[in-house]
Amino acid sequence: MSEDRVRFCTQCGAPVEMQERFGRQRPVCPRCGWIYFADPKVAAAVIVEQDGRLLLVRRTMKPHIGAWTLPAGFVDAGEDPARAAEREALEETGFQVRVTRLLDVISGREHPSGADIVLVYLAEITGGLLQPGDDADQAEFFLPDSFPPLAFEATRKAVERWQAGEK
C-alpha cells in the first residue's frame, strides 16, 4: 500500500498524520508514535534461451496489453525469489525451468502497480510443453534481431544484458 493511502494507525486505530521521519514524509500516529514504512514490491523474471532464441510472453493485463516481456511476476511474502521465477515461468509458458543463476537486479517502479525491484534469473528448461497461460496469451522464442515490442524498461535492460553475452 502506498503511504498516501494509509489513514489510520494499525496499532491503536488513531488517524495518522504525515510527518518528516527518516528523511521523508511518512504516515505517523500522533497518539502512539507508530510509523508506516512501505515495503517494496519485488518481481522475479527468467531469461530462457533455446538455440540462440529468447523466450518471451505477450501480456493480457494492463499496462502494456499486447506487448511482450520476460516470464515474470511478483514474489510472494516468504517465497524464495528463484522459486517464484520458476513458478511464473510455468504459469505463463507451460515450461518447468530451473534457475541457474542471478543475472541482474533492476530497480525503479515503472507504473503504479509495478515492482520496485526486479530480480532477473537465467534459467533452463527441464520439462513441460510450450503453452501460454495465466496473464499471457502467447509464448514464443525470438531471435535477437526479431524481437517484438517489449513492454517494460526492466525487460529491455535484461534483454540487453543477455544480448551482450552475460550468460
C-alpha positions in Angstrom: 0.0 0.0 0.0 1.3 3.4 -0.8 2.0 5.8 2.0 -0.6 8.3 0.8 -3.4 5.7 1.3 -2.6 5.0 4.9 -5.2 6.8 7.0 -5.2 5.0 10.4 -2.6 3.5 12.8 -2.5 -0.3 12.7 -1.5 -0.3 16.4 -4.1 1.9 18.1 -6.5 3.0 15.3 -5.9 6.7 15.6 -5.8 8.8 12.4 -2.3 9.3 11.2 -0.5 12.5 10.1 2.1 13.0 7.5 5.4 13.9 9.3 9.0 14.1 8.4 10.7 10.9 9.6 13.9 9.3 8.4 14.4 11.8 5.6 10.9 11.9 4.1 7.3 12.4 4.7 5.6 9.3 6.3 2.3 8.5 8.0 2.9 8.8 11.7 0.5 8.1 14.6 0.4 11.2 16.8 -1.1 9.1 19.7 1.3 6.1 19.9 4.2 7.1 17.6 3.8 4.2 15.1 5.4 5.0 11.7 4.3 3.4 8.4 7.1 2.1 6.2 6.0 0.8 2.8 7.6 -2.5 1.7 9.0 -2.6 -1.8 7.2 -4.8 -4.3 9.6 -7.5 -5.7 9.2 -9.3 -9.0 11.2 -12.2 -10.4 11.8 -12.9 -14.1 13.5 -15.6 -16.1 15.6 -15.5 -19.2 15.2 -18.8 -21.0 17.3 -19.3 -24.1 16.9 -22.1 -26.7 19.0 -22.4 -29.8 20.0 -18.7 -29.5 16.4 -17.6 -29.2 14.8 -15.9 -26.2 11.5 -16.9 -24.6 9.0 -14.1 -24.3 5.3 -13.9 -23.4 2.6 -11.5 -24.6 0.8 -9.6 -21.9 -3.0 -9.7 -21.5 -3.0 -7.3 -18.5 -2.6 -3.6 -18.1 -0.3 -1.9 -18.6 1.1 -2.7 -22.0 -1.6 -5.2 -23.1 -0.3 -6.9 -26.3 3.4 -6.1 -25.7 6.0 -8.7 -24.9 8.0 -9.4 -21.8 10.0 -12.0 -20.0 8.1 -14.6 -18.0 7.8 -12.8 -14.6 5.6 -12.0 -11.7 5.6 -10.9 -8.1 7.4 -12.7 -5.3 5.0 -13.8 -2.5 5.9 -13.0 1.1 8.2 -15.8 2.4 8.8 -17.2 -1.1 12.3 -17.8 -2.4 12.6 -15.4 -5.4 14.3 -18.0 -7.6 11.3 -20.4 -6.9 9.0 -17.5 -7.7 10.7 -17.1 -11.1 10.4 -20.8 -11.8 6.7 -20.7 -10.8 6.0 -17.7 -13.0 7.7 -19.4 -16.0 5.5 -22.5 -15.5 2.3 -20.4 -15.2 3.0 -18.2 -18.2 4.7 -20.6 -20.6 4.0 -24.2 -19.6 7.7 -24.9 -19.2 9.2 -26.2 -16.0 12.5 -24.4 -15.6 15.5 -24.5 -13.2 17.1 -21.2 -12.3 20.9 -21.4 -12.9 22.0 -18.0 -11.7 21.0 -14.4 -11.0 21.7 -12.2 -14.0 20.7 -8.7 -12.7 18.8 -6.7 -10.1 16.9 -3.9 -11.7 15.3 -1.1 -9.6 12.7 1.6 -10.4 8.9 1.3 -10.4 7.7 1.9 -13.9 4.0 2.2 -13.2 1.8 2.4 -10.0 1.1 -1.4 -9.8 4.6 -2.4 -10.8 7.6 -3.8 -9.0 10.2 -1.6 -7.3 12.8 -4.4 -7.7 13.0 -7.0 -10.5 15.3 -10.0 -10.0 16.3 -11.4 -13.4 17.5 -15.0 -13.4 18.9 -17.2 -16.1 17.0 -20.5 -16.3 17.0 -23.7 -18.4 14.0 -25.8 -19.4 13.6 -29.1 -17.5 10.2 -30.2 -18.8 6.8 -29.2 -19.9 5.3 -28.1 -23.2 5.1 -24.5 -24.5 1.6 -23.3 -23.7 0.8 -19.8 -22.7 -1.3 -19.2 -19.5 -2.1 -17.0 -16.6 -1.7 -13.4 -17.8 0.0 -14.3 -21.1 -1.9 -15.2 -24.3 1.2 -16.1 -26.4 4.6 -17.5 -25.5 7.3 -17.8 -28.2 11.0 -17.9 -28.8 12.5 -15.0 -30.7 15.9 -14.4 -32.4 17.6 -11.3 -31.2 17.0 -9.5 -34.5 13.3 -10.2 -34.5 12.1 -9.1 -31.0 8.5 -7.8 -30.9 7.7 -4.6 -29.0 8.9 -5.0 -25.4 6.6 -3.9 -22.5 9.0 -2.6 -19.9 12.3 -0.8 -19.4 13.3 -3.6 -17.0 12.7 -6.2 -19.8 14.8 -4.1 -22.2 17.7 -3.8 -19.7 17.6 -7.6 -19.0 17.5 -8.4 -22.7 20.4 -6.1 -23.4 22.4 -7.9 -20.7 21.5 -11.2 -22.3 22.4 -10.0 -25.8 25.8 -8.7 -24.5 26.6 -12.2 -23.7 26.3 -12.0 -20.0 25.1 -15.6 -19.7 
